[in-house]
Amino acid sequence: MFVSARVFSLSHPAPRENGIKAAQEALAAGRAVVFPTDTSYAVAVRAMDEKAVNLLWQIKGQTPKTPLTIFIANIGLINKFSSGVTEESKIQYLNFWPGSLTLILKGLNNLLWNKAIVPNVVSVRMPLHPVAHEIMGDQEILATTSPNKAGQVMGKNIAEIKAQFGNDVSVYLDAGELNPSAPSSILDLTSQLPVLVREGGVSLDEISKVIKNVVKEVEELPRDEEQQPSN
């Protein structure tokens, strides 16, 4: 069934409240929504809904099994999709959450869309943005990706994002153009030692004060080849 996209401004109470409700209803119906986070806008569906995740890959223009990031607003949900997370570990994570640190953890097989990804790992973050938390509440687990089609530039505002996704996304929550922000740092906790894959909004020094023996990933370059800048 065709569903025309709806855009809600977050700058006034009434449309903001209506937009949060519309986003929650769209997610429950297996559709995609766009909302702001502390680093950028995100495109999201329900993580436990395999059909919805397949839709997310389709509208993104990616092949199935492309890694996605899971969003939660409640640390208690982390054991629903990842293994080996102790209560002590959760306390450590809450030193950085909500915030711009993405963790790579060992996954469970209850994420049907993640089963064929080898190794079975999940990326998870608790974003620092009130709208994201209102949408998720205490129980929602979202699969998310960046606000752009594969191979295109990431949209900074709703007009740019909607120009790419159109009615493939059911609800857009408009917070205006987001201020430039560093991407989240990525910490891989699936190896013997914690590996900082990307240093972004949380520095290596900040992480090392809480999580011991963190090493920084170093890309080995072919001999005689100069290193190229990356985003």
C-alpha positions in Angstrom: 0.0 0.0 0.0 1.3 3.4 -1.0 1.9 5.7 2.0 2.8 9.4 1.4 5.6 10.7 3.5 4.8 13.1 6.3 7.1 15.8 7.6 6.8 17.2 11.1 8.6 20.2 12.5 10.2 19.8 15.9 10.4 23.5 16.6 6.8 23.8 18.1 5.1 21.6 20.7 2.1 20.4 18.7 3.7 19.2 15.5 6.6 17.8 17.6 4.2 15.7 19.7 2.3 14.6 16.6 5.6 13.7 14.9 6.9 11.6 17.7 3.6 9.7 17.7 3.6 9.3 13.9 7.1 8.0 14.0 6.3 5.4 16.6 3.2 4.3 14.6 5.3 4.0 11.4 7.9 1.9 13.1 5.3 -0.4 14.6 3.9 -0.8 11.1 7.3 -1.9 9.7 8.1 1.4 7.9 11.1 3.6 8.0 11.5 7.0 9.8 14.1 9.8 9.8 14.9 11.7 13.0 17.8 13.8 14.4 20.6 12.4 16.7 23.6 14.1 18.3 25.8 13.3 15.3 23.5 13.4 12.3 20.0 12.5 11.1 19.3 8.7 11.1 17.1 6.5 9.0 15.6 3.7 11.2 13.3 0.7 11.4 12.6 -1.8 14.1 15.6 -4.0 14.6 13.7 -7.1 15.6 11.5 -6.9 12.4 13.4 -8.7 9.7 11.1 -7.6 7.0 11.5 -3.9 8.0 15.3 -4.3 8.1 15.2 -5.7 4.6 13.1 -2.7 3.6 15.8 -0.4 5.1 18.6 -2.1 3.0 16.3 -1.8 -0.1 15.6 1.9 0.3 19.2 2.6 1.2 20.3 0.8 -2.1 22.5 -1.7 -0.3 22.8 -5.4 -0.5 21.4 -7.4 2.4 23.8 -8.1 5.3 25.4 -4.6 5.1 26.2 -3.7 8.7 23.7 -1.5 10.5 23.9 0.3 13.9 21.5 -0.6 16.6 20.1 2.3 18.7 18.7 1.8 22.3 17.7 4.2 25.0 17.7 1.6 27.8 20.9 -0.2 28.7 18.9 -3.1 29.9 18.0 -4.0 26.3 21.6 -4.7 25.4 21.4 -8.4 26.4 18.5 -9.0 24.0 20.8 -8.9 20.9 24.4 -9.2 22.3 26.2 -11.8 24.4 28.8 -11.6 27.2 27.7 -8.1 28.4 28.1 -8.1 32.2 26.6 -5.7 34.7 30.1 -4.3 35.3 30.4 -3.7 31.5 27.1 -1.9 31.4 28.3 0.5 34.1 31.4 1.2 32.0 29.3 1.9 28.9 27.1 4.3 30.8 30.2 6.5 31.2 29.8 7.4 27.5 26.1 6.8 26.9 24.0 8.6 25.9 26.7 9.9 23.6 28.8 9.4 20.5 30.5 6.1 21.2 29.5 3.1 19.1 30.4 -0.3 20.5 31.0 -3.5 18.4 29.8 -6.5 20.5 29.3 -10.2 20.0 25.8 -10.8 18.6 23.0 -13.3 19.4 21.1 -15.3 16.8 17.8 -13.6 17.6 18.5 -10.9 15.1 17.4 -12.9 12.1 18.8 -10.4 9.6 22.2 -10.5 11.3 22.6 -14.3 11.2 24.5 -14.5 7.9 26.9 -11.7 8.9 30.3 -13.3 9.7 31.5 -12.9 12.4 28.2 -12.5 14.3 28.7 -9.0 15.8 26.5 -6.0 16.4 27.2 -2.3 16.5 25.2 -0.5 19.2 24.9 3.1 20.4 22.7 5.1 22.7 22.3 8.5 21.0 22.3 11.8 22.9 19.2 13.4 21.6 15.8 13.8 23.3 13.8 13.0 20.2 15.6 9.7 19.6 14.9 8.8 23.2 11.2 9.8 23.0 10.8 7.7 19.9 12.4 4.6 21.4 11.2 4.8 25.0 12.3 2.0 27.3 11.6 -0.9 25.0 12.3 0.0 21.3 15.4 -1.4 19.6 16.1 0.3 16.2 18.3 -0.6 13.3 19.7 2.6 11.8 21.8 3.9 9.0 23.1 7.2 7.7 20.7 9.6 5.9 21.8 9.0 2.4 21.4 6.5 -0.4 24.4 4.3 -1.0 27.0 6.3 -3.0 25.4 9.7 -2.4 26.3 12.6 -0.1 24.8 12.4 3.5 21.9 14.8 3.9 22.3 17.6 6.5 18.7 18.6 6.6 15.3 17.1 5.9 15.0 18.7 2.4 18.2 17.0 1.3 17.3 13.7 2.9 13.8 13.7 1.5 15.1 14.5 -2.0 16.9 11.1 -1.8 14.4 8.9 -0.1 11.0 10.5 -0.9 8.1 8.3 0.1 10.3 5.3 0.9 10.5 6.9 4.3 7.1 7.4 6.0 7.9 10.0 8.6 10.5 12.8 8.7 11.1 14.7 11.9 12.6 18.0 11.0 15.0 19.7 13.5 16.5 22.0 10.9 20.1 21.8 9.7 22.1 20.0 12.3 25.3 21.6 13.5 28.5 20.0 12.2 29.6 17.2 14.5 32.3 14.6 14.7 31.0 11.1 13.9 30.8 8.6 16.8 33.9 6.8 17.9 33.8 3.1 17.2 35.2 0.7 19.8 35.5 -3.0 19.0 35.0 -5.2 22.1 35.0 -8.6 20.3 38.7 -9.2 20.4 41.1 -10.0 23.2 41.9 -6.3 23.5 39.5 -3.4 23.0 40.3 -1.8 19.6 39.4 1.8 18.8 38.5 1.4 15.1 37.6 5.1 14.7 38.3 8.0 16.9 35.5 10.5 16.7 33.4 12.3 19.3 35.0 10.4 22.2 38.8 10.4 22.4 41.1 7.5 23.0 42.2 9.2 26.3 38.6 9.5 27.5 37.9 5.9 26.7 41.1 4.6 28.3 40.2 6.2 31.6 37.3 3.8 31.9 38.1 0.8 29.7 41.6 -0.7 30.1 44.1 -1.8 27.5 42.5 0.0 24.5 44.6 -0.1 21.4 44.1 2.0 18.3 43.6 0.3 15.0 46.4 1.1 12.6 45.9 0.6 8.9 48.8 -1.0 7.1 49.6 0.7 3.8 51.4 -0.9 0.9 55.1 0.0 0.8 55.9 3.2 -1.0 52.3 4.2 -1.1 51.3 7.5 0.5 48.4 7.6 3.0 45.3 9.1 1.5 43.1 11.4 3.7 39.7 10.0 4.8 36.6 11.3 6.3 
